[in-house]
Amino acid sequence: MSVPGFLEARRSIRAFTGEVVDRATLDGLVEAACIAPAPHHSRPWRFVVIDTDTAKADLATGMGEQWRADLTADGVSPARVDELVDASHRKLMDAPALVLACLTWDGLDRYPDAARQRAEWGMALLSLGAAVENLMVAAAAAGLASCWVAAPIFCPEAARDALELPEEWLPHALVLVGHPDPEYVGRPRPPIPLDQLREFR
Ligand SMILES: Cc1cc2nc3c(=O)[nH]c(=O)nc-3n(C[C@H](O)[C@H](O)[C@H](O)COP(=O)(O)O)c2cc1C
């Protein structure tokens, strides 16, 4: 058996045409995300679809301020900090739509001890990854480009507050969505060294 074509078709595409993605299509992508497996038949996710310049700028600025502070504390030069934060801001502004995937405790179990509580949150986080993959596979099937952006997991509170989201919604992943720039050439997919990555027992 080889990898199914619909999975091969999803690639991280980081350049888009200016064409708008209509909201019905964006809703379809969120619905695809919402059929992902999740613990206890829960849906511990909330998706914020951002397709206005104002909201994109709010998010990019809020996360950018946090990143600027982190990079400065790391000792990165002010010029380099400006370069990195500006590039990240542009990346978000240039995407026709952004989907911000948040985690909540809705439907999750509560435990008296920190270890099981952490495991429960970890399960929810795994399911969020599955939901985001569903969304990107559905985007590829619709002829759309997408790319997962890690930023919110490093600054969930800043991302949440930038969009004035409810306190219990914690952003963990961001997906850029748009129509693919036909000029964009992705990196070749490296071969899969199965012997290093899996073992039978
Ligand atoms: C959790 C996660 C975070 C990622 N963050 C970024 C990111 O911040 N910027 C980016 O350009 N790509 C990001 N990616 C995309 C990966 O670079 C990409 O999936 C990987 O290089 C494999 O390429 P492919 O998606 O085209 O198969 C991220 C992917 C994952 C799963």
The ligand as a Tripos MOL2 file, in Angstrom:
@<TRIPOS>MOLECULE
LIG
   31    33     1     0     0
SMALL
NO_CHARGES

@<TRIPOS>ATOM
      1 C1          3.2040   22.1710   14.9560 C.3       1 LIG1
      2 C2          3.7300   22.7210   13.6400 C.ar      1 LIG1
      3 C3          4.2330   24.0030   13.5840 C.ar      1 LIG1
      4 C4          4.6540   24.5560   12.3690 C.ar      1 LIG1
      5 N1          5.0510   25.8510   12.3440 N.ar      1 LIG1
      6 C5          5.3960   26.4210   11.1720 C.ar      1 LIG1
      7 C6          5.7280   27.8100   11.1480 C.ar      1 LIG1
      8 O1          5.7040   28.5030   12.1600 O.2       1 LIG1
      9 N2          6.0460   28.3480    9.9360 N.ar      1 LIG1
     10 C7          6.0480   27.6020    8.7800 C.ar      1 LIG1
     11 O2          6.3350   28.1650    7.7130 O.2       1 LIG1
     12 N3          5.7340   26.2860    8.7890 N.ar      1 LIG1
     13 C8          5.4070   25.6790    9.9490 C.ar      1 LIG1
     14 N4          5.0300   24.3550    9.9860 N.ar      1 LIG1
     15 C9          5.0070   23.5740    8.7330 C.3       1 LIG1
     16 C10         6.1910   22.6310    8.6430 C.3       1 LIG1
     17 O3          7.3760   23.3530    8.4040 O.3       1 LIG1
     18 C11         5.8980   21.6120    7.5180 C.3       1 LIG1
     19 O4          4.7500   20.8910    7.8630 O.3       1 LIG1
     20 C12         7.0510   20.6530    7.3020 C.3       1 LIG1
     21 O5          8.1680   21.3330    6.8250 O.3       1 LIG1
     22 C13         6.6680   19.5370    6.2990 C.3       1 LIG1
     23 O6          6.3230   20.0790    5.0400 O.3       1 LIG1
     24 P1          4.8940   19.8120    4.3980 P.3       1 LIG1
     25 O7          3.8640   20.3190    5.3790 O.co2     1 LIG1
     26 O8          4.8810   20.5650    3.1180 O.co2     1 LIG1
     27 O9          4.7380   18.3320    4.1910 O.co2     1 LIG1
     28 C14         4.6200   23.7820   11.1680 C.ar      1 LIG1
     29 C15         4.1210   22.4730   11.2310 C.ar      1 LIG1
     30 C16         3.6780   21.9600   12.4420 C.ar      1 LIG1
     31 C17         3.0940   20.5620   12.4720 C.3       1 LIG1
@<TRIPOS>BOND
     1     1     2 1
     2     2     3 ar
     3     2    30 ar
     4     3     4 ar
     5     4     5 ar
     6     4    28 ar
     7     5     6 ar
     8     6     7 ar
     9     6    13 1
    10     7     8 2
    11     7     9 ar
    12     9    10 ar
    13    10    11 2
    14    10    12 ar
    15    12    13 ar
    16    13    14 ar
    17    14    15 1
    18    14    28 ar
    19    15    16 1
    20    16    17 1
    21    16    18 1
    22    18    19 1
    23    18    20 1
    24    20    21 1
    25    20    22 1
    26    22    23 1
    27    23    24 1
    28    24    25 2
    29    24    26 1
    30    24    27 1
    31    28    29 ar
    32    29    30 ar
    33    30    31 1
@<TRIPOS>SUBSTRUCTURE
     1 LIG1         1 GROUP 0 **** ****
